[in-house]
């Protein structure tokens, strides 16, 4: 299996030595599966006793190694007695659900998820909580968005940030909130919902690459393992940080991303189709990565660069290992 995802050595040592219980909610999604693989790399067989996974329903989750992790229904979380744990909280209905559901139903469902975790933490305490948030918390003018009807996903994420930061202060446990913009890496899902996944899927199918945006689109990618490493390291260091953004080493326009990906994945001549651009408008979704990069450096983490992110994601999507000689993947 190529490139198993792994935590930093210091994190592995603390997970093994102190044997803190770990809870992973939303374990069947992209972040949850990536976190489970990293925990498996750190703990081996002990993952079955040290880690509890929760998903929408009871089921087995299969990691790339072939290991199966039994997940419990999220609805049982608040009723399950547990020792204070490190909590990796990925359970949340995403933007796709927001578009498909009535607003009231979407709000109620996400607030029920929040309520269940709050009830658990208030009853049993916690060693720390890592809650990925989203760049969607920002409105069109850069400030935090308050328009629940226009941006339910982002506003509910912002409300969760406030709820859990306050709860962490009350309980005396560290809380890490990272506002994700654009991710890359294994376990990426929903190829139609992510620009990078869509591009790489079309490359794997032989093309052409179809870019549908009629305006310039700017993105900046970080690797899922890097983001998870920073989040858990904050908890174990008991660091006090405000919510902060992810960002990659480059901000890249989507056509340049497609050309870069095609070259790195061995298909430099693949056609790239795109409508005529309207340069009067632009779509920029890229965070301020200053604190993210500073924390990574403090923890001894070298963030992966864009080329490595592209190749690692492509390898996962295609089920193949393609590391071009020109690319040094760390």
C-alpha positions as CSV (number, residue, x, y, z in Angstrom):
1,X,0.0,0.0,0.0
2,X,1.5,3.3,-1.0
3,X,2.2,6.2,1.3
4,X,0.4,5.2,4.5
5,X,-0.8,8.3,6.3
6,X,1.0,8.9,9.6
7,X,1.1,11.2,12.6
8,X,4.3,12.9,13.7
9,X,6.7,10.7,15.8
10,X,6.0,12.8,18.9
11,X,2.2,12.3,18.5
12,X,2.7,8.6,18.0
13,X,4.7,8.3,21.1
14,X,2.1,10.1,23.2
15,X,-0.7,8.0,21.7
16,X,1.1,4.8,22.4
17,X,2.6,5.8,25.8
18,X,-0.3,7.5,27.5
19,X,-2.9,5.3,25.7
20,X,-5.6,8.1,25.7
21,X,-9.0,6.9,24.5
22,X,-9.9,8.4,21.1
23,X,-13.3,9.1,19.7
24,X,-13.8,9.7,15.9
25,X,-17.2,11.0,14.8
26,X,-18.1,11.1,11.1
27,X,-15.6,8.2,10.8
28,X,-16.9,7.1,7.4
29,X,-16.2,10.4,5.6
30,X,-13.0,11.7,4.1
31,X,-11.5,13.1,7.2
32,X,-12.7,10.3,9.4
33,X,-11.2,7.6,7.2
34,X,-7.9,9.5,6.9
35,X,-7.8,9.9,10.7
36,X,-8.5,6.2,11.2
37,X,-5.6,5.2,8.9
38,X,-3.3,7.5,10.8
39,X,-4.4,6.0,14.1
40,X,-3.9,2.5,12.7
41,X,-0.4,3.4,11.6
42,X,0.3,4.7,15.1
43,X,-1.5,2.0,17.2
44,X,-1.6,-1.1,15.1
45,X,-4.0,-3.7,16.6
46,X,-4.6,-1.4,19.6
47,X,-6.8,0.7,17.4
48,X,-9.6,-1.7,18.2
49,X,-9.5,-1.0,22.0
50,X,-8.2,2.5,22.1
51,X,-10.4,4.1,19.4
52,X,-14.2,4.3,19.1
53,X,-15.6,5.3,15.7
54,X,-19.1,6.7,15.1
55,X,-21.0,7.0,11.8
56,X,-24.6,7.5,10.8
57,X,-25.3,3.8,11.2
58,X,-23.6,0.7,12.6
59,X,-21.2,-0.7,10.0
60,X,-17.7,-1.8,9.3
61,X,-15.2,0.6,7.8
62,X,-12.4,-0.9,5.6
63,X,-9.1,0.9,5.6
64,X,-6.6,0.6,2.7
65,X,-4.6,-2.0,4.7
66,X,-7.7,-4.2,4.7
67,X,-8.3,-3.7,8.4
68,X,-12.0,-3.4,9.4
69,X,-13.0,-0.9,12.0
70,X,-16.4,-1.4,13.7
71,X,-18.3,1.9,13.8
72,X,-21.3,2.6,16.1
73,X,-24.3,4.7,15.2
74,X,-23.8,8.3,16.1
75,X,-27.2,8.4,17.7
76,X,-25.8,6.3,20.5
77,X,-22.9,8.7,21.3
78,X,-24.6,10.7,24.1
79,X,-25.8,7.5,25.8
80,X,-22.5,5.7,25.6
81,X,-20.4,6.0,28.9
82,X,-16.8,6.7,28.1
83,X,-13.6,7.8,29.8
84,X,-12.5,11.4,28.9
85,X,-11.1,11.1,25.4
86,X,-9.4,12.9,22.6
87,X,-12.3,13.7,20.3
88,X,-11.9,14.1,16.5
89,X,-15.2,15.5,15.5
90,X,-16.0,15.2,11.8
91,X,-19.7,14.6,12.0
92,X,-21.6,17.3,10.1
93,X,-24.0,17.5,7.2
94,X,-22.1,19.3,4.4
95,X,-23.0,21.8,1.8
96,X,-24.3,19.1,-0.5
97,X,-26.9,18.2,2.1
98,X,-27.7,21.9,2.6
99,X,-28.6,22.2,-1.1
100,X,-30.8,19.1,-1.0
101,X,-32.7,19.7,2.3
102,X,-35.2,22.2,3.6
103,X,-33.4,24.8,5.6
104,X,-35.2,24.0,8.8
105,X,-34.4,20.2,8.5
106,X,-30.8,20.9,7.7
107,X,-30.4,23.2,10.7
108,X,-32.2,20.8,13.0
109,X,-30.1,17.9,11.9
110,X,-26.7,19.6,12.4
111,X,-27.8,21.1,15.8
112,X,-28.8,17.6,16.9
113,X,-25.3,16.4,16.1
114,X,-23.8,19.3,18.1
115,X,-26.1,18.7,21.0
116,X,-25.1,15.0,21.2
117,X,-21.4,15.8,21.4
118,X,-22.0,18.6,23.9
119,X,-24.0,16.2,26.1
120,X,-21.2,13.7,26.0
121,X,-18.5,16.2,26.9
122,X,-20.5,17.8,29.7
123,X,-21.1,14.4,31.2
124,X,-17.8,12.6,30.7
125,X,-15.3,15.5,30.1
126,X,-12.7,15.4,27.4
127,X,-9.0,15.4,26.9
128,X,-9.3,17.6,23.9
129,X,-11.5,18.3,20.9
130,X,-10.4,18.8,17.3
131,X,-13.2,20.2,15.2
132,X,-12.5,21.0,11.5
133,X,-14.5,24.1,10.4
134,X,-14.6,25.6,7.0
135,X,-13.7,28.6,4.9
136,X,-17.4,28.9,4.4
137,X,-17.7,30.8,7.7
138,X,-16.6,33.9,5.9
139,X,-19.1,36.0,4.0
140,X,-18.6,37.7,0.7
141,X,-16.9,40.7,2.2
142,X,-14.4,38.7,4.3
143,X,-16.0,38.9,7.7
144,X,-17.8,36.1,9.5
145,X,-21.1,35.4,7.9
146,X,-24.4,35.8,9.8
147,X,-26.8,34.9,7.0
148,X,-28.2,31.5,8.0
149,X,-30.6,31.3,5.2
150,X,-28.1,32.3,2.5
151,X,-25.1,30.3,4.0
152,X,-26.5,27.6,6.4
153,X,-23.4,25.4,6.2
154,X,-20.9,28.2,7.0
155,X,-23.0,29.9,9.7
156,X,-23.7,26.6,11.5
157,X,-20.0,25.8,11.4
158,X,-19.2,29.2,12.9
159,X,-21.8,28.6,15.6
160,X,-20.2,25.3,16.4
161,X,-16.8,27.0,16.6
162,X,-18.2,29.4,19.3
163,X,-20.0,26.6,21.1
164,X,-17.1,24.3,21.4
165,X,-14.5,26.9,22.1
166,X,-16.6,28.1,25.0
167,X,-17.3,24.5,26.2
168,X,-13.5,23.8,26.1
169,X,-12.9,26.8,28.3
170,X,-15.5,25.7,30.8
171,X,-14.2,22.1,30.9
172,X,-10.6,23.0,30.9
173,X,-9.8,21.0,27.8
174,X,-8.0,22.2,24.6
175,X,-10.0,22.8,21.5
176,X,-8.5,23.0,18.0
177,X,-10.6,24.6,15.3
178,X,-9.1,24.6,11.8
179,X,-11.0,26.3,9.0
180,X,-10.5,24.1,5.9
181,X,-10.4,25.6,2.5
182,X,-9.1,23.1,0.0
183,X,-7.8,19.6,0.9
184,X,-6.0,16.9,-1.1
185,X,-4.9,13.3,-0.3
186,X,-6.3,9.8,0.2
187,X,-9.9,9.1,1.0
188,X,-11.1,12.1,-1.0
189,X,-14.7,11.5,-2.0
190,X,-17.4,13.1,-4.1
191,X,-15.4,13.6,-7.3
192,X,-18.1,15.8,-8.7
193,X,-18.0,18.1,-5.6
194,X,-14.3,18.9,-5.5
195,X,-12.4,20.5,-8.3
196,X,-9.2,18.6,-7.8
197,X,-11.0,15.2,-7.6
198,X,-13.0,16.0,-10.7
199,X,-9.8,16.9,-12.7
200,X,-7.9,13.8,-11.5
201,X,-10.8,11.5,-12.2
202,X,-11.1,12.8,-15.8
203,X,-7.3,12.4,-16.2
204,X,-7.6,8.8,-15.0
205,X,-10.4,8.2,-17.5
206,X,-8.3,9.5,-20.4
207,X,-9.9,13.0,-20.6
208,X,-10.8,15.4,-21.7
209,X,-10.7,17.6,-18.6
210,X,-13.9,19.8,-18.5
211,X,-13.7,23.0,-16.5
212,X,-17.1,24.5,-16.2
213,X,-16.4,27.8,-14.4
214,X,-16.9,30.9,-16.6
215,X,-14.7,33.0,-14.2
216,X,-11.2,32.6,-12.9
217,X,-11.1,30.2,-10.0
218,X,-8.3,30.3,-7.4
219,X,-7.6,27.5,-5.0
220,X,-4.8,26.6,-2.5
221,X,-4.4,23.0,-1.3
222,X,-3.1,21.3,1.9
223,X,-2.8,17.6,2.5
224,X,-5.4,15.9,4.7
225,X,-2.7,14.3,6.8
226,X,-0.9,17.6,7.4
227,X,-4.2,19.2,8.6
228,X,-4.9,16.3,10.9
229,X,-1.3,16.3,12.2
230,X,-1.6,20.0,13.1
231,X,-5.0,19.5,14.8
232,X,-4.0,16.6,17.0
233,X,-0.6,18.1,17.9
234,X,-2.5,21.2,19.2
235,X,-4.5,19.0,21.5
236,X,-1.6,17.0,22.8
237,X,0.4,20.2,23.4
238,X,-2.6,21.7,25.1
239,X,-2.0,24.8,23.0
240,X,-4.4,27.7,23.0
241,X,-5.1,28.8,19.5
242,X,-8.0,30.8,17.9
243,X,-9.7,29.3,14.9
244,X,-7.4,29.6,11.9
245,X,-7.3,28.9,8.1
246,X,-5.6,26.2,6.1
247,X,-3.6,27.2,3.0
248,X,-1.1,25.5,0.7
249,X,2.2,26.7,-0.6
250,X,0.6,28.1,-3.8
251,X,-2.6,29.8,-4.8
252,X,-3.3,28.4,-8.3
253,X,-5.9,29.1,-11.0
254,X,-8.0,26.1,-11.9
255,X,-6.8,25.9,-15.5
256,X,-3.2,26.0,-14.3
257,X,-4.1,23.3,-11.8
258,X,-5.5,21.1,-14.6
259,X,-2.4,21.6,-16.7
260,X,-0.1,20.9,-13.7
261,X,-2.0,17.7,-12.8
262,X,-2.1,16.4,-16.4
263,X,1.7,16.8,-16.6
264,X,2.4,15.2,-13.2
265,X,0.1,12.3,-13.9
266,X,1.7,11.4,-17.2
267,X,-0.9,13.0,-19.6
268,X,0.6,16.3,-20.6
269,X,-1.3,16.5,-23.9
270,X,-4.8,15.7,-22.6
271,X,-7.4,18.2,-23.8
272,X,-8.6,20.9,-21.3
273,X,-12.0,22.3,-22.3
274,X,-13.4,25.5,-20.7
275,X,-16.0,28.1,-21.6
276,X,-14.9,31.6,-22.5
277,X,-13.9,33.5,-19.3
278,X,-15.6,36.5,-17.8
279,X,-12.7,38.3,-16.3
280,X,-15.0,40.8,-14.5
281,X,-15.7,38.3,-11.7
282,X,-13.5,35.9,-9.8
283,X,-13.9,33.0,-7.5
284,X,-11.1,32.9,-4.8
285,X,-11.4,30.3,-2.0
286,X,-8.0,30.4,-0.3
287,X,-7.3,30.9,3.4
288,X,-4.7,32.9,5.3
289,X,-2.3,30.2,6.2
290,X,0.1,32.2,8.4
291,X,-0.8,30.6,11.7
292,X,-1.3,27.2,10.1
293,X,2.3,27.2,8.7
294,X,3.7,28.6,11.9
295,X,2.1,25.8,14.0
296,X,3.3,23.2,11.6
297,X,6.9,24.5,11.9
298,X,6.6,24.6,15.7
299,X,5.5,20.9,15.7
300,X,8.3,19.9,13.3
301,X,5.9,19.2,10.4
302,X,7.0,19.9,6.8
303,X,3.9,20.7,4.9
304,X,3.5,18.9,1.6
305,X,3.7,21.0,-1.5
306,X,1.2,21.2,-4.3
307,X,2.9,18.7,-6.6
308,X,3.0,16.1,-4.0
309,X,-0.6,16.8,-3.1
310,X,-1.7,16.3,-6.7
311,X,0.2,13.0,-7.1
312,X,-0.9,11.5,-3.8
313,X,-4.5,12.3,-4.6
314,X,-4.2,10.9,-8.1
315,X,-2.7,7.7,-6.8
316,X,-5.6,7.2,-4.4
317,X,-8.3,8.0,-7.1
318,X,-6.8,5.7,-9.7
319,X,-5.6,3.0,-7.2
320,X,-2.1,3.2,-8.7
321,X,1.2,4.6,-7.7
322,X,2.5,7.2,-10.1
323,X,5.4,9.2,-8.8
324,X,7.0,10.8,-11.9
325,X,10.8,10.9,-11.7
326,X,10.7,14.7,-11.8
327,X,8.7,14.7,-8.6
328,X,10.2,14.1,-5.2
329,X,7.4,13.1,-2.8
330,X,8.3,13.4,0.9
